[in-house]
Amino acid sequence: MVKLLVVDDDPEIVELLSGFFKEQGYRVQTATNGEEALEKVKIHRPHLVFLDIKMKQVSGIEVLRRIRDQDPAIKVIMITALAEEKMMAAARELGASEYVTKPFDLDTLYKQVMKKVHAQLYEDLRVSYDELEKTLSGVISAFASVVHKLDPHYTHEHIQRVLLFGKKIVTKLVERGVSLEGTSEDMFLAGVLLHDVGKIFTPREILYKPGPLSDEEWKVMKLHPVDGAELFEQIEGLKGVAKIIRHHQEKWDGTGYPDGLKAEEIPLGSRVAAVVDAFDAITHDRPYRKGRSVAEALEELKRCAGTQFDPTMVEIMVAVCQENPGQEVHV
């Protein structure tokens, strides 16, 4: 919902405009002087301000200047009279988006002025979203790099294989009309890729141990899904990624960890990550064993379908390998 602030020292104009925009579905705040307006801008961060150019004490021009200093993204429409052309020129130099002249017709105001402003707001939102996507991608790449340096199994080749398999499985899911649970494909794949990010908190002597772990060591190792999720739960745009990370060690039959979720209680991305990671682990060398063939890996996944793994994810993994025999394994 667009947040709008109406600022004018004439109470009748404030009442007229606020009533009109509330009827249009806007969330409206009002102010009758410049200082009050600046305080409300600071607290409420409106998307749009209707600002009288001539007010007592603090002028509309000064309020506009200080709004631009606080947040240049806020759109400001000046309320002016025809005789105020010089002041309006100053307002344009300070970045006023539009202006309306007194007396004004509300219908014309909405159809002509607001259409332009809505277009500007939409463009700002699109640019902001693009910038956010770039920032989130940078965060994900940074964490992948950190895990790559700390975990001996998290090689560049492993990352490429996980992404390749993940993309093919997502394609199959989309073709079947399966929802990605409100997560974009990029963020879904980020969760699959970073499922083991919590291992950055796992002692290296446990990560690098060549043989089986002791019971105490397993207790430490099993902390990594929650540790990883907590990193991303603090970032608003990455909470979906955090959810996938937290539950990638859950099992279809409910015997996994950390929360003992079962079947479709487990996030879809976590179910994909479990299958992809297991397949890659089986088919590639680890310090304590040699990698096995693709055929053997698929048989192992099928054997554990319905207990450890989501049967549908196993079935899709088998289909991906059958359609591209040998292609994904040696990237």
Secondary structure, DSSP 4 states (H G I P E B T S, - for coil): --EEEEE-S-HHHHHHHHHHHHHTT-EEEEESSHHHHHHHHHHH--SEEEEES--SSS-HHHHHHHHHHH-TTSEEEEEE-TT-HHHHHHHHHTT--EEEESS--HHHIIIIIHHHHHHHHHHHHHHHHHHHHHHHHHHHHHHHHHHHHH-TT--HHHHHHHHHHHHHHHHHHHHTT---TT--HHHHHHHHHTTTGGGGGS-HHHHT-SSPPPHHHHHHHTTHHHHHHHHHHTSGGGHHHHHHHHTTT--TTS--SSS---GGGS-HHHHHHHHHHHHHHHHS-BTTB----HHHHHHHHHHHBTTTB-HHHHHHHHHHHHHSTTTTTT-
